[in-house]
Amino acid sequence: MKSDYEILGLPENAPKDVVDRKYGVLIKQYKARTDEHGVMDEDAKYYQTITEAYYRIKGIDPKNMDDNPTSVIPYSVRRFFGKIATLFEQYRLVWIIVVVVVGLGIMTIVQMNTVTVYDLNIKFIGSFDTLNEADFSMKISDKSEVSDSAAASFFTITTQSGYTPQNLTAATQFETQLIAGAIDVIFMDEEGWNSYKNDKAFYKLDDLLKEEKFLKLKDKIKVIDYEVTYDKEGRPNGPPSGIYAIDITETKYFDDFKDSCKLEWLYDEEAGQPKTLYVAICGTANNLETAKEFLYEILTYEPTETPIPESTSEATTEPTSTED
């Protein structure tokens, strides 16, 4: 069996600088041959043999051997990015979590920076949609007696709409808005309520509804009771039992938005989807007192009849006869 020096064509114990020069010559020959004819199996085996011999003489770990010596990219550069790729592959899940957390953090900061711009932030989950959120927000501000600068936004994910990238982005934005306290009042359909009722997203209304002005509406308010359930270990699956939403399906508050803001109901009657509209206050509401007043405004709203102008009666004057 040939020694490492013999493999390189050198006498035993040749000086290290001689070994370096000899190995450099062999590699140049190898590269010239493979550049002209391509890398054949015997070429790859030859390269591995001389390189392993060289590494052993130099005391270099064979694991660091360049597996593609003909590459125009220096081995040190390829090795650096290779290590990064290996680290990413080993900790891929960790990196994904980091990216998601950072992304949510950035979105939350953005939401927190914009939340103070408006005195009432409204979110619609199902029930309604509009072609122009800006006009809708302006109309809320004009119509409401408790808000001077309202902001409204909409998103819906149903079995019909599907989990498209756009819808998932809207859902992620909703979650960050909840975290940042960027939502004060939430309007939703029954499907939206069922989707989020266990997420502790809503403000408990029991004490608020016991206030005198709300007690006067007791017979007119249709509350949505929530009963907490428990898992096998006895841990609650959601918030404490109580009232977190009110059914306002019959409200006329948004009737005059239909034409001016192109507001439309989203329920699918043919598919058996009920026409529902619930209202709740967000548990992290930044403008909690305004949200409570707005809720009261919704519950007590009565459309005002547009007065019909009185017809001006024509004055009857008796004809005066003229005598000739």
Secondary structure, 3 states (H helix, E strand, C coil): CCCHHHHCCCCCCCCHHHHHHHHHHHHHHHHHHHHHHCCCHHHHHHHHHHHHHHHHHHCCCHHHCCCCCCCCCCHHHHHHHHHHHHHHHHCHHHHHHHHHHHHHHHHHHHHHHHHCCCCEEEEEECCEECCCHHHHHHHHHHHCCCCCCEEEEEECCCCCCCCCHHHHHHHHHHHHHHHHCCCCEEEECHHHHHHHCCCCCECCCCCHHHCHHHHCCCCCCEEEEECCCECCCCCECCCCCEEEEEECCCCCCCCCHHHHCCCEECCCCCCCCCCCCEEEEECCCCCHHHHHHHHHHHHCCCCCCCCCCCCCCCCCCCCCCCCC
